[in-house]
Amino acid sequence: MKNIEENKPEDPQQPEAPGALAEELERELTKNTVGSETGGWEADTGKPSKDKNGKEPFNWKAEIISWIQVLVTAAIIAFVIDRYIIANSQVPTGSMETTIMPGDRVIGSRLSYTFGEPERGDIAIFVYPDDAYKGITTYYVKRVIGMPGDTIDIIDGKIYINGSDTPLDEPYLHEEMEEEPPQHYEVPEGSYFMMGDNRNYSNDSRRWKIKYVTEDQLVAKVLFQYFPKIRKLE
C-alpha cells in the first residue's frame, strides 16, 4: 500500500479590515505632513518644532511682543511712582540757601502728606497759591512755619508763634532776617504759612497776595537732595 503523505494546507493570513487600513494610512500621512504644513509646529503639543540640535527656532514676533510688554509695564510703574509716591523738583533760586542751593534737585515723599500731616519745620513741595488762583501749576519749595490756627508775629526779624515770648528756634537760617515793620498773621484752618530759609531773599507767604498754602496744594515732604550730590535734608 502506498504511503500517501497528507499535505495540510497552511493557514492563509487574514486580510486586514478596510477600516484598520484607513486609520493606519491617516496616521502615516499626518506624521509626514503636519510639521511642514504648520510652519514647523508639532501636531501633538502646539509648540514650535525643534531643529536637529534640539533648539526651538528664534521667534521675532514673540520677542517683539515680550519687549513691548516689558516697556509698557515699566512705563506704568514709573507713572504710578511719580504720581502717587514720590515728587522731584528743582530749586531755581537762592530762597532756601544754604539748605538747598540754586539748581539743586530734591526728592519728596507724596505719601508723607497722603497718610500724615505736615509738621512745623518740614521742607515741602507745594503749588504756588498765587498761580493756582489763575489756574497755573507752579511748584515751590519752602519750609512750613505756621500751622493751621496759628498766630504768627514777626518782630525785629524774629518769629513768635501763638503769642509766645520766645522766638522760634531756627538753626537752619542762612543769616538773620533784616528788621522790618512788625507783621501779624492768622493762619486759617486747613492752611499753612511758608517761608524760605534765606529770609532776606525769599518770595514766600510774607510777599504773596494769597498768603497761605492750603492742604490740597501740598504735594510732598522733601526728604533728600539727589543732585549734584545725595544727602538727607532737614
PyMOL commands that set and color helices and strands:
alter all, ss='L'
color gray80, all
select helices_A, chain A and resi 18-37+60-85+111-114+129-132+199-201+215-217
alter helices_A, ss='H'
color red, helices_A
select strands_A, chain A and resi 86-90+105-109+123-127+139-146+151-155+158-161+183-186+191-195+213-214+218-227+231-232
alter strands_A, ss='S'
color yellow, strands_A
deselect
rebuild
show_as cartoon
